[in-house]
Every structure is written in structure tokens, then in C-alpha cells.
Amino acid sequence: MRTLKLFTTVFCAATIVACKTDKKEVKTETETVVVEKEVEETPKKYAEISIAQGGEWKDGSRGHKEYSDGKSFKNVSSLKVPDQHTDHSWYIRYEGPGWESNKVGYRLYLDWRNAIDIFGKKTDTMVLSQVGQDGFDSYHEPQSWGQDILKVKNGLGIGSIGRKVNNDVLHFNEVDSTFANVENLKNSSVVNVDYYGWKTGEEKIDLKSTLSIGENARYTKHTVQTSKAVTGIVTGIVNHDVNYFHKVSDNKKWAYMATYGVQTLVPDKLGMAIFYQVDTTTGDITKGKDDYLLEFKPTTSAVSFYFLGAWEQEKDGIKTEADFITYLDNMLVELNNTNTLK
């Protein structure tokens, strides 16, 4: 008896579908035939950055340049942010790079605000490729897939970076240049942003930010590294005057800060949290003008933390404060035991 292998392949676009091998034995009177083929597997993570094309930069009504008469958007793997780009320039689709899992989506305002916003998802399929295609800011209204849900105001949103100088949180108003790129890898989707010449107070530094998300995860891992050890580097959660929580792990190595309550554009309930290594911070969580703020110790080493959003309308989502806290506590135990989230 002999065994034959027959191979059937199908095309798979890396950023649209993933593939896996499916094997099936077919028995005949004289032989066993192993049929091996590639089958489509539903993707569970994705990152992109998309820019307008076919238009031109013109003077806008708000006193800055705007990208006018764009005909369509195209995805790019990397981008040097144009010097004239700012908020509401109509150049980058949903105003910056986006990344998502099958549970939640996020976007970074790739301008002076540098805040991170949340896309609440009612579906477990990938949606970012369609967001903002039917009107630049249509995602602020309810869609079949979900919508933009976080009211960022003048804050950091969730998990983005600022610098505290004289009790003010400075965003990225003065930057020489900004470069961004996205990667869709086997186990994660990643957004990398390099800021060169970020000026705050009397300091001018470079900062590298890496944001990654995996399958079946609400959390994003955020790794930041500065070219110079400066005081006042902070992350945070925008404050909407809902319930606030803080807890440290049993071994005192990890902790979380979190909020829960009605704090979306809908409006309805949303939980947000940041998990951080205690020894990378100054130990103080302060309440600023717009955010709950966590300050990092001055260092030029890379520092990583995790942030997440959990929306009540998410498919099979967390719908109560008690369940949200239980969810966070379980993650804290995992960090306590393994020093990482997987």
C-alpha cells in the first residue's frame, strides 16, 4: 500500500485572511489518499494606516492647511506625517493608525493631541478597513459594527503618552518630525511611531512608541523609550467622573488603575484600565485637569505597560462593574505569576 499527498492551495491576503492546513484522509479500495489543503481562517487582529489621495493641501477655514478634494483612501505600510498635518486635516483616515482584535479597536490621533481613542465593536470580525470610508467622521454615529465610543476631550484618552511640566500635561504640540508604520505579524498586529525632536519645557527628546495587540485580547501592550532620561513622562486614563479603582498585586510588582461607568458617546458603560510595573513608576497616581495620571521614572530603557477598554455592547462582553473588576483581578494574578499577559 502506498500513500499519496495531493495539495490544493488557495490565495490568502496577509492583512485580510489567515490560512491553516486542513488534512483529510480519503480511503479507496486500493489506497489511502491524504488530501491537504489551505483553508481560510477568520482573522482576529489587524493594524493599518490609511491616507487620502487625489487631492491637495489648501488653506483651511480654521487657519491651518487641509487636504482637500481627496478622491479615495489607500493603505500604506509606513508614513512620514506631513509637516502641515494637524487635527481635522482630512488626510489620514480616522486621523491616525488603527489596530484591533476580535474584541475591540483603538486609534491614535497622529497629531499634536497624541491621544488614544476606542472603537467599541459589536462584532468579532475585523472592521477597521471600512471605518471612515462612508464619510470622514461617520464612525461617531452608531454603525452595524459599533462606533467610536470614548470622549477624549483634552485628555490622553487611554494609555497614550504626555509629559507633565509645572502641573500641566503637554501633548505633542512641538515635534520636528513623526514617522509611523504598521505590521501584521503571525501573533500580533503592531503600530510603531517615532517622534523626533519632541519639545516640552526646556527639553527636546526623541520618543519611540510601539503598540501591539493579539488575538482574543482587549489589551494593547504599549512600549515606550525616550532618547533622554527626563522627568514627567506620563500615561493615563481620561477622567469622566465615574468610579475609580486601584490595586497592587500580591508580590507588589504589578498594579492596575481603572475606571468604570457611563463614559461613552452613546452614552453607556465602559471600563478602562492600565496595568503597570510598580518599579517603573514614581509610585504616585495623580488627578490632573483631564486625566488620572501615572508617572514613569526617568530612564532611557524601554518601559512596557498594558491598557484596555471593555464596552458593555461588545459581543459576549463585560456588562457590570463587578464582572469588570473580577476580570482585572484575574489579569493581575496572571501578571503576578508570569510577569506578562499572553
C-alpha positions in Angstrom: 0.0 0.0 0.0 1.3 3.5 -0.8 0.3 6.9 0.4 -0.2 9.9 -2.0 -0.3 13.5 -0.9 -2.4 15.9 -3.0 -2.1 19.6 -2.4 -4.7 22.2 -3.1 -3.9 25.8 -2.3 -5.9 29.0 -2.1 -4.7 32.5 -2.2 -4.6 34.3 1.2 -4.1 38.1 1.6 -1.9 38.6 4.7 -3.9 41.5 6.0 -7.3 40.1 5.1 -7.4 36.4 6.0 -5.1 33.9 7.7 -4.7 30.4 6.5 -4.2 27.0 8.2 -3.7 23.5 6.9 -6.6 21.0 6.9 -5.8 17.4 6.4 -8.4 14.7 5.4 -7.9 11.0 4.7 -9.9 9.6 1.8 -9.9 5.8 1.6 -10.3 3.9 -1.7 -10.3 0.2 -2.4 -6.5 0.1 -3.0 -5.0 3.1 -1.2 -5.4 5.9 1.3 -5.1 9.4 -0.1 -4.2 12.3 2.2 -5.8 15.4 0.9 -4.0 18.5 2.3 -5.3 22.0 1.6 -5.2 25.5 2.8 -8.5 26.8 4.3 -9.4 30.3 5.3 -9.3 31.2 9.0 -11.1 34.2 10.3 -8.5 36.9 11.2 -8.6 38.1 14.8 -6.2 41.0 14.8 -5.3 43.8 12.4 -3.5 47.1 12.1 -3.5 49.8 9.4 -2.8 53.4 8.4 -4.7 54.9 5.5 -4.2 58.2 3.8 -6.2 60.3 1.3 -5.1 60.5 -2.3 -6.1 62.5 -5.4 -6.4 65.8 -3.6 -4.1 68.7 -2.5 -3.2 70.7 0.6 -5.0 74.1 0.7 -5.6 76.8 3.3 -8.4 75.7 5.5 -11.2 77.6 7.3 -9.6 77.1 10.7 -6.4 78.8 9.9 -4.4 75.6 9.0 -3.8 73.5 5.9 -6.4 70.9 5.0 -6.2 68.1 2.4 -9.0 69.0 0.0 -10.8 67.1 -2.8 -9.4 63.7 -1.9 -10.9 61.0 -4.1 -10.2 57.9 -2.0 -8.0 56.4 0.7 -5.2 54.0 0.3 -3.4 51.9 3.0 0.3 52.4 3.4 2.8 50.4 5.5 4.7 53.5 6.6 4.2 57.2 6.7 6.1 60.4 7.4 3.5 62.7 8.8 3.4 65.8 6.6 4.5 69.0 8.3 1.2 70.7 7.6 -0.9 67.9 9.1 -2.8 68.6 12.3 -6.2 67.6 13.8 -9.1 67.5 11.3 -6.8 67.9 8.3 -8.9 65.3 6.4 -5.7 63.5 5.3 -5.4 60.3 7.5 -8.5 58.2 7.7 -9.9 58.3 11.2 -7.0 60.7 12.0 -4.2 58.1 12.6 -3.2 54.5 12.7 -5.7 51.9 14.0 -5.3 48.5 15.5 -7.9 45.9 16.6 -8.6 42.4 17.8 -11.8 40.5 17.5 -13.0 42.2 20.7 -12.1 45.9 20.5 -10.4 48.5 18.3 -8.2 51.5 19.0 -6.9 54.5 17.1 -4.1 57.1 17.8 -4.5 60.7 16.9 -1.4 61.2 14.9 -1.1 64.9 15.5 -0.5 67.3 18.4 -3.2 65.6 20.5 -1.4 62.2 20.5 -4.4 60.7 22.3 -5.7 57.1 22.0 -9.4 56.5 21.3 -11.5 53.4 21.5 -13.7 51.8 18.8 -16.4 49.7 20.5 -17.2 46.6 18.5 -20.5 44.7 18.4 -18.9 42.1 16.1 -15.9 39.8 16.4 -14.9 40.4 12.8 -12.3 42.9 11.6 -13.8 46.3 10.9 -11.1 49.0 10.6 -10.8 48.7 6.8 -14.3 50.0 6.5 -14.3 52.7 9.2 -14.5 56.2 7.9 -14.9 55.2 4.3 -18.5 56.4 4.1 -17.8 59.9 5.5 -14.7 61.1 7.3 -16.2 61.0 10.8 -19.2 58.8 10.3 -17.8 56.4 13.0 -19.0 58.9 15.7 -22.5 57.6 15.0 -23.8 54.1 15.6 -22.9 51.6 12.9 -23.7 47.9 12.4 -20.2 47.1 13.6 -20.1 49.5 16.6 -18.7 53.1 16.8 -16.2 55.4 18.3 -17.1 55.4 21.9 -14.6 57.3 24.0 -14.9 61.0 24.8 -11.3 62.0 24.8 -11.8 65.8 25.3 -8.4 67.4 26.1 -7.1 64.3 27.8 -4.8 61.4 26.9 -7.6 59.1 26.1 -6.4 55.6 27.3 -2.8 54.7 27.5 -1.2 57.4 25.4 1.9 59.4 26.4 2.3 63.0 27.6 4.8 64.9 29.8 3.9 66.7 33.0 5.6 70.0 33.3 4.6 72.5 36.0 1.4 70.6 36.7 0.3 70.8 33.0 0.2 67.7 30.8 1.9 68.6 27.5 1.0 66.7 24.4 2.9 66.7 21.1 2.5 70.4 20.1 6.1 70.8 19.1 7.7 67.9 17.2 10.3 68.1 14.5 9.0 65.1 12.6 6.9 62.0 13.1 7.1 58.6 11.4 4.6 55.7 11.7 4.5 52.2 10.4 2.2 49.2 10.8 3.0 45.4 10.9 0.6 42.5 10.7 2.6 39.6 12.1 1.7 36.0 12.9 1.0 36.5 16.6 0.3 40.3 16.8 -0.5 43.4 14.9 1.7 46.4 15.6 1.8 50.2 15.3 5.2 51.8 15.6 5.6 55.6 16.0 8.8 57.5 16.2 8.7 61.1 17.3 11.8 63.2 16.7 12.6 66.4 18.4 9.6 66.5 20.9 10.0 69.8 22.8 8.4 70.1 26.2 9.5 72.9 28.5 13.3 73.2 28.1 13.8 69.6 27.0 13.9 68.2 23.5 13.9 64.4 23.1 13.1 61.6 20.7 10.4 59.1 21.7 9.6 55.6 20.3 6.2 54.1 20.8 5.2 50.5 20.0 1.6 49.4 20.3 0.7 45.7 19.8 -2.4 43.7 20.1 -3.0 39.9 19.8 -6.0 37.6 19.1 -8.8 37.3 21.6 -7.4 40.2 23.6 -8.8 43.5 24.8 -5.5 44.8 25.9 -2.8 46.6 24.0 0.9 46.3 25.1 2.5 49.8 24.9 6.3 50.0 25.0 7.9 53.5 25.1 11.5 54.5 25.0 13.0 58.0 25.2 16.4 59.2 24.0 17.0 61.1 27.2 16.0 60.3 30.8 13.6 63.1 31.6 11.1 63.6 34.5 7.4 63.8 34.0 6.7 61.2 31.3 3.1 60.1 32.0 0.3 57.9 30.7 -3.2 58.0 31.9 -7.0 57.5 31.6 -9.3 60.4 30.7 -11.4 61.3 33.7 -15.2 61.2 33.3 -16.0 61.3 37.0 -17.0 57.7 37.2 -15.9 55.1 39.7 -12.1 54.8 40.0 -10.1 51.7 41.2 -6.5 50.9 42.1 -5.0 47.6 43.1 -1.4 46.2 43.6 -0.6 42.5 43.0 0.4 40.2 45.9 4.1 40.4 45.1 3.9 44.2 44.8 5.4 44.0 41.3 2.3 44.9 39.2 -0.7 47.1 39.7 -3.7 48.5 37.8 -5.6 51.8 37.7 -9.1 51.6 36.3 -12.4 53.4 35.8 -15.9 52.1 35.2 -19.2 53.7 34.5 -21.3 55.6 31.9 -18.5 57.3 30.0 -19.1 56.8 26.3 -20.6 58.9 23.4 -23.6 56.5 23.3 -23.9 57.1 26.4 -23.4 53.7 28.1 -21.0 51.8 30.3 -17.3 51.4 29.6 -14.4 50.1 31.7 -10.8 51.2 31.1 -7.6 50.1 32.8 -3.9 50.4 32.7 -1.6 47.6 34.1 1.9 48.7 35.0 5.1 47.5 36.7 5.3 49.3 40.0 9.1 49.8 40.0 9.0 51.6 36.6 6.9 54.4 38.1 7.3 57.1 40.7 4.5 55.4 42.7 2.1 58.2 42.5 -1.2 58.4 40.6 -2.4 62.0 40.4 -5.6 63.6 39.2 -4.8 66.1 36.5 -7.1 68.6 34.8 -8.3 65.9 32.4 -6.9 62.5 33.4 -5.8 60.1 36.1 -2.1 60.2 35.5 0.6 57.6 36.1 4.2 59.0 36.0 7.3 56.9 35.0 10.7 57.2 36.5 13.3 58.9 34.2 15.1 56.3 32.1 16.4 55.6 28.6 15.4 52.0 28.9 12.3 50.7 27.2 9.2 50.6 29.5 6.1 48.5 28.8 2.6 48.6 30.2 -0.8 47.4 29.1 -4.1 49.2 28.6 -7.6 48.1 27.7 -11.2 49.1 27.1 -14.2 46.9 27.8 -17.5 48.1 26.4 -20.9 46.7 27.5 -22.1 46.3 23.9 -19.1 44.2 22.9 -20.1 40.7 21.7 -20.2 38.4 24.8 -18.8 41.4 26.7 -18.4 42.6 30.3 -21.7 44.2 31.3 -21.3 45.1 35.0 -18.7 46.8 37.3 -18.4 43.6 39.4 -17.5 41.5 36.4 -15.1 44.1 35.2 -13.2 44.1 38.5 -13.1 40.3 38.5 -11.7 40.4 35.0 -9.0 42.9 36.0 -8.1 40.9 39.2 -7.6 37.7 37.2 -5.3 39.6 34.8 -3.4 40.9 37.8 -2.9 37.4 39.1 -1.6 36.4 35.7 0.9 39.2 35.8 1.8 38.4 39.4 2.6 34.8 38.4 4.1 35.2 34.9 5.1 38.8 34.6 3.4 39.1 31.2 0.0 38.8 29.5 -0.5 36.3 26.7 
